[in-house]
Amino acid sequence: MSITSNLQDIQESLPKEITLVAVSKTKPVADIEEAYQAGHRVFGENKIQEMTEKWEQLPQDILWHMIGHVQTNKVKYMAPYVHLIHAVDSLKLLKEINKQALKNKRIIHCLLQIKIAEEESKFGLSPSDAQALLASEEVSSLSNVHIEGFMGMATFTDNQKQIRQEFSVIKNLFDEMVPQYPQLKTLSIGMSGDYEVAIASGSTMVRIGSSIFGKRNYV
Ligand SMILES: *Cc1c(COP(=O)(O)O)cnc(C)c1O
């Protein structure tokens, strides 16, 4: 199977209103070019340095999504171009994104990462911490960040019931917050292994890597 046909198969299986982020982390520029030639424009990376190197080499109309954990001291490298930061999990990080966005005269769109998995290794805010962050005066005073939704990662498991249960936590938070915060429009849940469940659970944005580009080889 080629990247082009994988991409087409997935795109066809997704409801039209769902945004597909093609996760190209660890993959060469040539792979992204193939997806680009097939008409795809939205790519996700989990390391700022790798994303920036790719951004420099690839067409300017690509929308780059940072889906990985972000270190505050590296925000400046992506601030000139990043389209959406998925894994924001602290006020400190939001403030730094705001500062760098101001420097670049941009408004940077962000998602709050919500911890829904039971695995200790996964980052993110509890639903009540996310709620508190949205409600805080300090956050509303940040003129150059725009929080447009939530992102979550379910536990890596075959247990469909558990995955559904974890996605329902973030979906319930989303539904609860939308009336108060009408800017919330994005629910980023779903990866190669669980995107069908995620869509049934109310996802508006899926992040799919290996089902498009093949298995990753970590060196
Ligand atoms: C790698 C990654 C993905 C994509 O994972 P696949 O299983 O390859 O689809 C999605 N989201 C995040 C946060 C990732 O790090």
The ligand as an ORCA input file, in Angstrom:
! r2SCAN-3c Opt
* xyz 0 1
  C       2.263      9.491     17.184
  C       1.025     10.166     17.619
  C      -0.186      9.970     16.940
  C      -0.338      9.029     15.765
  O      -0.193      7.713     16.158
  P      -0.521      6.482     15.180
  O      -0.857      5.384     16.104
  O       0.702      6.244     14.388
  O      -1.674      6.891     14.327
  C      -1.292     10.657     17.383
  N      -1.241     11.519     18.428
  C      -0.097     11.724     19.108
  C      -0.112     12.678     20.252
  C       1.054     11.066     18.727
  O       2.194     11.281     19.415
*
